[in-house]
């Protein structure tokens, strides 16, 4: 009987974890979400064009230029956003001016 009480497998491991553990993780998760939003925050530009959206916008605009070619992609962006457009080519912000 004494050996049975000393056996560590006798105890339930979940009873060793305090009940306050989930309460303590909520502020940490909220803080991580807030820091993630600050990290991905991009100031909005007054120049029209596709949004940044955590880096997806530059990938889409660069892919469109590779897929359609420069002329067709410029025509597409001019029809969609107007004669002065901000896009990303190779990760750099590029302005398309046309009339």
C-alpha positions in Angstrom: 0.0 0.0 0.0 2.9 2.4 0.7 4.5 1.6 -2.6 1.3 2.2 -4.4 1.0 5.8 -2.9 4.6 6.6 -3.9 4.1 5.4 -7.5 3.9 8.6 -9.8 1.6 6.8 -12.2 -0.9 6.5 -9.5 -1.7 10.3 -9.7 -3.7 11.9 -12.5 -1.4 14.2 -14.4 -4.2 16.7 -15.1 -4.7 17.3 -11.4 -1.1 18.6 -11.3 -1.8 21.4 -13.8 -3.4 24.4 -12.1 -6.9 25.4 -13.1 -5.7 29.0 -13.7 -3.7 28.0 -16.8 -6.4 28.7 -19.4 -7.1 32.1 -17.7 -3.4 33.1 -18.0 -3.2 32.2 -21.7 -6.0 34.5 -22.7 -4.0 37.8 -22.1 -1.0 36.3 -23.9 -3.0 35.3 -26.9 -4.6 38.8 -27.0 -1.2 40.4 -26.8 0.2 38.2 -29.6 -2.7 39.2 -31.8 -2.2 42.9 -31.1 1.5 42.6 -31.9 0.7 40.8 -35.1 -1.7 43.5 -36.2 0.9 46.2 -35.4 3.5 44.3 -37.3 1.3 44.0 -40.4 -0.1 47.5 -40.2 0.6 49.4 -43.4 -0.4 53.0 -43.7 -3.1 53.5 -46.3 -2.0 55.4 -49.4 -4.1 58.0 -51.2 -2.9 56.5 -54.4 -5.2 53.8 -55.8 -4.1 50.3 -56.4 -4.3 46.8 -55.0 -4.0 46.6 -51.2 -1.0 45.3 -49.3 -3.0 42.7 -47.3 0.0 41.1 -45.3 2.2 40.8 -48.4 -0.4 39.1 -50.6 -1.1 42.2 -52.7 2.5 42.5 -53.9 2.6 38.8 -54.8 -0.6 39.1 -56.9 0.5 42.3 -58.7 4.0 40.9 -59.5 2.4 37.6 -60.7 0.0 39.5 -62.9 2.9 41.3 -64.6 4.7 38.1 -65.1 1.7 36.3 -66.4 0.1 39.0 -68.6 3.1 41.0 -69.6 3.8 44.6 -68.9 1.5 46.1 -71.4 -1.6 44.0 -70.7 -1.1 44.3 -66.9 -0.8 48.1 -67.1 -4.0 48.2 -69.2 -5.8 46.0 -66.6 -4.7 48.2 -63.7 -5.5 51.4 -65.6 -9.1 50.1 -66.3 -9.5 49.0 -62.7 -8.0 51.8 -60.7 -7.6 54.8 -63.1 -4.7 56.6 -64.8 -2.4 56.8 -61.8 -1.9 53.4 -60.0 0.5 52.0 -57.4 1.5 48.3 -57.8 4.5 46.2 -56.7 7.0 44.7 -59.2 9.7 42.5 -57.6 8.7 43.7 -54.2 9.2 47.4 -54.9 6.4 49.9 -55.0 6.0 51.1 -58.6 3.7 53.8 -60.0 2.0 53.4 -63.4 1.1 56.8 -65.0 -0.9 56.7 -68.2 -3.7 58.5 -70.0 
